[in-house]
Each structure stands twice: as structure tokens, then as C-alpha cells.
Amino acid sequence: MEEKLTKLKDSLDKTIYKDIKFEQRMQERTIDKVYNKRKRKNYTPLVASLLAVAVALILFFNVSESFDKRNLASVGIGEETEEASEKQSVNYLFVTHIEESGPSIILMNLNKETGSAKYITIPKNLYINDKYYEQPMTKESVEEAFAIKVSKVVDVDPNMLGSYIEKNNGIEIINEFDFKQGESEFKEGKMRLTEAEQLVDYMNMRKSDPMGGIGRNNRIASVMEELFRHDELLLDVLNQSKLSDFDKVLQSAQGFINVDEIQFEYQFLEQENDNFVRGILTDESQSVFRETFGGEE
């Protein structure tokens, strides 16, 4: 008993009770409390143990769930500023990371008045105003190249989206033609993707697509359109506690519209390895671009 009391005193000395002396009277009170506890019903320790286990399980699952959410995707710059929230429309930059061939880069305008979500594919190489941009996947590079404002950058990981659909009974897509990618086979028409590997292959395929990277980006946009109707996933992807008015456009838009009037033409650059860089807007496209994304003259 003396040894236990000594250990108790040492422990108390490390807390707010360090300046309190463990006198004889306090010792007697402590011993009385210990004795009285032992006289309680035998099931008390069992209840306490079960309660401790329950609390531990709740904490474990909450931490696990939070970990899963954090790993779905991440956002480059967080929630919109107050200035952006007052606008009629803003631009989001979606960067989907493709392991085989570099990122897919989509610039999307969200208009809360019309409820529209319009997007274009940004080439992996840009040559605008005599400046070369390789993989323009940052807010700064896109703003500089096109003289526009980007409200939010959203990094998308196909593998994490794949994990999400496996846990949530998959998603339905409309595939435009038959193709194979990796171990997955896709038939033309309506089909349901239920496995993570399927979704990743569907989003990644480029070489068998007649439209190349543009076709791949259109598939990525169609997947995001379907997935972003899920409240929980949209909050996870945007890494926010609540949805802004523009985030809600992602949920309610009647289709993500590809502004195919905006075209890029090739520019010959001897100093670049690719020589031909698909990097400048055609004259016809510039006015449409300014109208859609707010670019300067």
C-alpha cells in the first residue's frame, strides 16, 4: 500500500496538485474511498471497461473516416474569397493527375445566375504572348497566360474517386464507343462503373480515343458531373465545411458544357522538344473565350 501511495503522490506532483501535501488526514480519506469503491457491485468495473472500449471504437472510426476524406482529393487555394462570392461567375481549374501521360487540365466557368458550368480543355503546352507554358496547371500560370482570374484550383485523384465509387455502389456513365484500357473493357452505351480500377481506366484512356486528350478530358468531365451530385464527395473534394453558391452549381448544372467553339492552334517552336506546340487561341476563339471566362482584350 505504501508503494502505491508513493506512486500516486509522484503522479499528483506532475499535475495541478503538485503543491498540495499528502498529509495523514488526506491519506485516510484516500484509503476510505478506495475501500468504499471495492464494496460497490462487482459489475462496475465491467461497465467502465465496456464504456472505455466503446469510446475507443468511436474515436477510431471517426479518425478513420476523417483520414479517408482527407485522402479523396485536395484543393489548392481553399474557399472562395468574399470578393469572389459577390460575382455572377467564377473560374475553377480542375487538374486530374494521370500517371501515364501527365495531368488533364480543365478550365471551368461556373455561373450562379444561369446555373451553367462551361469548360474547355487546356493543352499541356501553351505559347501565349510570346511566352511558353509547360503543363500550365497552377492558378498563377493560367491567370497570366489568359489574363483571367481563377477562384479555385481543384486537384483530382482518379484512384481516390475509384475508392469512393466502390464504397457507394458505383456510378452510371454513357460511353461513346467500344474500347479497352488496362484490364478493363468498355462497351458503347450506358454502363455502370463499380470498381476503382474501372473508373481509373475510363478516366485515363487517351490513345484509343479519336479525339485524343480532348476526348479523355470530356470523359473526365462527365465523371465529375456525375460524382459531384453527391454532397459528401463534393465537400471532400473541395475540402470545405460547406458548399458555396458556385460549388452548388457543380451539383445542379444541367450538364457540363464543353465550349468547343474555343480552339487552340499549333505554333512551331524550334527551341521546344515537341517543335509544334498546341498553344495559342485562334482569332475566332478569342472573343468566345473572353465572353465565357472574362479574359481581357
C-alpha positions, -999 to +999 in steps of 0.1 A: +000+000+000+028+024+009+044+018-025+011+026-043+006+057-023+041+069-032+034+063-069+002+082-065+019+111-049+046+112-077+018+113-103-001+140-085+031+161-083+030+163-121-005+178-121-022+208-106-019+191-072+019+194-071+018+220-043-006+200-021+008+180+008-004+144+011-009+146+049-022+119+072-058+131+070-058+131+032-042+096+032-070+083+054-097+098+031-080+083+001-079+049+017-116+052+028-125+060-009-106+030-022-122+008+004-157+020-004-152+015-041-143-021-035-176-025-017-196-015-048-213-040-070-190-063-090-203-052-124-190-016-120-155-024-134-171-043-163-193-013-172-164+010-170-143-013-193-171-016-218-176+022-218-139+027-224-139+002-253-170+019-268-153+054-266-121+039-282-141+024-311-160+057-317-127+076-318-111+050-341-139+051-367-141+089-366-104+092-372-105+066-400-134+084-417-116+117-414-084+101-429-104+087-459-120+121-465-087+138-464-073+114-490-101+117-516-086+148-530-073+182-521-078+218-531-051+243-540-064+275-525-094+267-503-127+285-501-136+315-523-129+350-510-157+373-502-150+392-534-155+361-555-187+352-537-202+385-548-196+378-585-220+364-610-195+338-622-160+325-613-135+302-629-123+269-614-092+250-626-095+212-624-063+193-625-067+155-628-035+136-622-029+109-649+001+086-641+008+076-677+007+109-696+007+139-673-022+159-659-056+166-675-062+204-672-098+217-674-108+253-670-144+257-660-167+287-656-195+285-630-223+310-633-247+311-604-272+333-622-277+309-652-267+278-633-243+268-661-210+250-659-189+256-691-154+242-696-125+239-721-095+216-722-062+235-717-033+220-737-004+206-718+018+232-736+008+268-742+025+296-762+007+328-755+020+364-758+055+351-767+057+331-735+059+293-733+040+274-705+046+237-700+018+219-681+000+251-670-017+235-640-013+263-615-035+292-607-007+317-614+003+303-649-033+301-661-041+336-649-010+350-665-015+332-698-051+341-704-054+373-683-082+359-662-089+353-626-091+317-612-111+314-580-102+279-571-078+251-581-091+215-575-067+186-576-084+154-586-070+119-580-087+092-600-076+065-576-094+082-547-125+087-568-123+050-577-122+041-540-153+062-534-174+046-561-165+011-548-179+021-514-210+038-529-224+013-554-207+028-584-218+054-609-236+053-643-219+067-674-227+068-711-197+055-731-195+068-767-175+039-783-160+005-775-125+004-762-101-014-738-078+001-713-056-019-690-076-048-677-110-031-683-133-033-713-159-007-721-189-011-744-207+017-762-238+030-745-250+032-709-230+012-683-222+012-646-187+015-632-185-003-598-147-010-594-120+015-587-098+001-615-126+005-640-130+042-632-093+049-633-090+032-667-121+050-680-106+084-670-071+077-681-076+064-717-063+087-744-045+068-772-076+049-784-097+080-785-102+096-819-101+130-801-070+122-781-066+142-749-097+163-756-118+131-756-102+120-724-109+153-708-146+151-719-148+117-702-132+131-670-157+160-671-186+135-674-174+115-644-170+147-623-205+158-634-220+125-620-199+123-589-203+160-579-240+155-574-230+136-542-230+162-513-204+143-493-180+137-521-182+173-533-174+186-498-144+162-496-130+171-530-133+208-523-120+203-487-146+227-472-171+226-444-199+239-466-207+245-502-206+280-517-232+292-543-207+283-570-200+249-556-237+242-557-237+249-595-215+219-598-243+198-583-273+214-601-259+223-636-278+207-664-247+191-679-211+203-680-209+221-714-178+218-735-173+252-752-160+236-784-160+269-803-128+277-784-099+262-804-062+262-800-039+261-830-003+248-833+027+271-831+061+260-844+088+265-818+123+253-827+135+256-791+110+231-778+114+193-780+079+189-794+086+216-821+049+221-827+031+234-796-007+234-794-006+267-777-024+297-790-061+307-793-074+312-829-087+346-837-123+333-838-119+318-804-106+348-785-139+367-783-157+335-772-131+329-746-134+364-732-172+361-731-171+328-713-141+332-689-138+370-687-104+374-703-090+408-712-087+422-747 
